[in-house]
Amino acid sequence: MASSLGLTMAARDRLPERILFAEQGQLGRAVDLFKETMTRALWACREAPSLEDAEQRFEALYGPREMSPFAPGNWDAVRSELEKSGWGR
């Protein structure tokens, strides 16, 4: 979907996995968050969506968090920390 919009995605960010995790596997919510993240990148005239795009939209929906799935860094490490803390929206 991103490439059809003229956007590229950094594989290292693993954004689709983070979005699905953030929305606790709820596909409809994940698709909505993904689309809104892509929209933010397009409106900003960037070539790629960022973790910050997803973070800002997620925060607008659910409020600020100390840590979210969109924290910078290695996704496996971020996910592990969130799971240890009992992650939930």
C-alpha positions, 0 to 999 in steps of 0.5 A: 500500500505504501508504495502505491502512494509513492512512499517507501518504508524503512524495513528496520523500523518494522512499522507494520508489526509495531502498528499491529502490536499497538492495536493488540492484533485488531486488524481493523484498528491496525489498518486505520492507524496504518492509513492515518500514519501514511496520511501524515507522511503524505501531508508532510511531503515526506518520502517515508512514514516515520515512527513519529508519525505513528506515535503522534497519531496513536497518542492522539487516539489513546493519550500519551504513554511513557513508552509505546510500540513506536519508541525508537530502537530495535523493535524486538527490544522495544516489544520485550520491554512493553510485554514486561510492563504489561502493555495495553492500550 
